[in-house]
Amino acid sequence: MSALGSKKSNNVYTFDKSHWERTHDPNVTKKLQQDKRDRKEMTTALNIGGWILFDSKMADEPIWLGGVMSNPQWEGMGVLLKNTRRKGTYENGVEISANEVAIFVQWYEKIDINSRELTYRA
């Protein structure tokens, strides 16, 4: 599950939450195709400075927080839609397949993993 955030005031953000999990029903192929279109549309709408939340299966860090950053290799953009037919490989080993969307993210670490307070640092 993931969410994309938008700033409403100085210290308040709202997040639109979406389930991106596969289901087992008679129309699974149709559902997966729609989910893929929705993910791509939502991801390509992100801008530099936007926030992303991911629910993690890790007990010590159940929520991952990331911020979209500018990537000089993508002409300063934070989101890249790979429209070519070949996958691209970057210096850090990341591969982006054809027709995939990539996000350049700075992940934030929870300050106190034992606290119920959700405070993070870069």
RAZIUR-V130998 format. One record per residue. SS is DSSP state (helix for helix, strand for strand, loop for the rest). PHI is phi in radians with two decimals (NA if undefined). Layout:
ss:SS phi:PHI
ss:SS phi:PHI
This chain:
ss:loop phi:NA
ss:strand phi:-2.52
ss:strand phi:-2.58
ss:strand phi:-2.03
ss:strand phi:-1.89
ss:strand phi:-2.42
ss:strand phi:-1.40
ss:loop phi:-1.80
ss:loop phi:-2.64
ss:loop phi:-0.98
ss:loop phi:-2.13
ss:loop phi:-2.09
ss:strand phi:-2.12
ss:strand phi:-1.98
ss:strand phi:-2.17
ss:strand phi:-1.60
ss:strand phi:-1.67
ss:strand phi:-2.38
ss:loop phi:-1.55
ss:loop phi:-2.10
ss:loop phi:-2.04
ss:loop phi:-1.34
ss:loop phi:-2.06
ss:loop phi:-2.05
ss:loop phi:-2.50
ss:loop phi:-1.04
ss:loop phi:-1.82
ss:helix phi:-1.05
ss:helix phi:-1.12
ss:helix phi:-1.08
ss:helix phi:-1.11
ss:helix phi:-1.11
ss:helix phi:-1.12
ss:helix phi:-1.17
ss:helix phi:-1.02
ss:helix phi:-1.12
ss:helix phi:-1.11
ss:helix phi:-1.10
ss:helix phi:-1.06
ss:helix phi:-1.10
ss:helix phi:-1.11
ss:helix phi:-1.16
ss:helix phi:-1.21
ss:helix phi:-1.18
ss:loop phi:-1.42
ss:loop phi:-1.18
ss:loop phi:-2.18
ss:loop phi:-1.02
ss:loop phi:1.65
ss:loop phi:-1.28
ss:strand phi:-1.99
ss:strand phi:-2.30
ss:strand phi:-2.09
ss:strand phi:-2.22
ss:strand phi:-1.34
ss:loop phi:-1.84
ss:loop phi:-1.59
ss:loop phi:-1.46
ss:loop phi:-1.14
ss:loop phi:-1.38
ss:loop phi:-2.52
ss:loop phi:-1.25
ss:strand phi:-2.24
ss:strand phi:-1.78
ss:strand phi:-2.03
ss:strand phi:-2.41
ss:strand phi:-2.06
ss:strand phi:-1.29
ss:loop phi:-2.05
ss:loop phi:-1.35
ss:loop phi:-1.97
ss:helix phi:-1.02
ss:helix phi:-1.26
ss:helix phi:-1.90
ss:loop phi:1.00
ss:loop phi:1.46
ss:loop phi:-1.38
ss:loop phi:-1.75
ss:strand phi:-2.24
ss:strand phi:-2.18
ss:strand phi:-1.71
ss:loop phi:-1.46
ss:loop phi:-1.55
ss:loop phi:-1.46
ss:loop phi:-1.53
ss:loop phi:-1.93
ss:loop phi:-1.37
ss:strand phi:-1.91
ss:strand phi:-2.07
ss:loop phi:-1.85
ss:loop phi:-0.92
ss:loop phi:-1.45
ss:loop phi:1.61
ss:loop phi:-1.24
ss:strand phi:-1.97
ss:strand phi:-2.07
ss:loop phi:-1.31
ss:loop phi:-1.03
ss:loop phi:1.08
ss:loop phi:-1.73
ss:strand phi:-1.95
ss:strand phi:-2.00
ss:strand phi:-2.14
ss:loop phi:-1.57
ss:strand phi:-2.08
ss:strand phi:-1.77
ss:strand phi:-1.51
ss:strand phi:-1.93
ss:strand phi:-1.82
ss:strand phi:-1.16
ss:loop phi:-1.15
ss:loop phi:-2.22
ss:loop phi:-1.17
ss:loop phi:-1.58
ss:loop phi:-1.53
ss:loop phi:-1.39
ss:loop phi:-1.32
ss:loop phi:-1.65
ss:loop phi:-1.97
ss:strand phi:-2.22
ss:strand phi:-2.41
ss:loop phi:-1.31
